[in-house]
Amino acid sequence: MKALLPLLILLCIAATASAETYNTPTIDGVVNIAPGDWEASDFAVDDPSNDDRYYPDDPDLDDLYVTWDADSLYVGIITSRDPGGYGNGYVLFIDFDAQSGLTGATDFSTADFYPRNITFSTMGADVVMGAWNLEGAFFKFCSDPTSTTDVPEQHTASNTTEHDIEAAVSWNGLYNLGRGVVPSGTTLRFIAAIVGGDGSGAYDAMPNSTTGVESNPATPYDAVTNLDVYYEAVVDGNADGVPDVGYTPVETSSWGRIKGLYGD
């Protein structure tokens, strides 16, 4: 296998170069890199699978996949291990108008949907997806976290065996501008977290925060955690109000991820 690694990497890079938005993965609860599903170039964030605060007894965020087509935004989350005694909530925060500066919610301590001691200083959350025990993932508008409302035209699925969550939400559901239309210059930011019950902080973040307190076993379960590192995707770089074709979220430093697909 080691002798084949350089060839496999070249093939993977070639595939990555040609696999870009638009892509329409199958939302069935399992993140698969396969024809008709996720592409390798949809890989957005590689998070360590052993940096949960309560490792190894609780779950851990591992990978984030992001892509879109003319109609919808798609996200895939891979986690490690079953929900635990502390970490059994899974949340994904999305800033859907980052091009407009710091707007949206920055404090979820009094939210009516997944109230947690989580704050943001580099983005504002407009949409949150929450799932309890890897089940029932659901999107809410949360610019006012004390008065959230359902996001229309969403579809989610999860798999408790594979520990994956997948979701799709239409651009019209997010922006109410019609099919396939987004605000000019649309830029998205994403932060995912593992949490406990109401009033807990974050026990893992993807991407990791600059302080890493969410992963420190000495941090109290209910400590306020500021999540200040996000993944950003530019959906409408040419500002024509249409989701861009040809964008790839794949990480520039993806050697470790590619190598890991084929063993050591």
Secondary structure, DSSP 8 states (H G I E B T S, - for coil): -TTTHHHHHHHHHHHHHH--SS-----SS---BSTTSB-GGGEEEE--TT--TTTTTS-EEEEEEEEE-SSEEEEEEEEES---SS--EEEEEEETTGGG-S-SB-B-TT-SSS--SEE-SS--BSEEEEEETTEEEEEEE-SSTTS-EE-SSEEEEEETTTTEEEEEEEHHHHH-S-TT---TT-EEEEEEEEE-STT--EEEEES--SS-GGG-TTS-TT--EE----EEEES-TT-SSS--SS-----SS-HHHHHHTT--
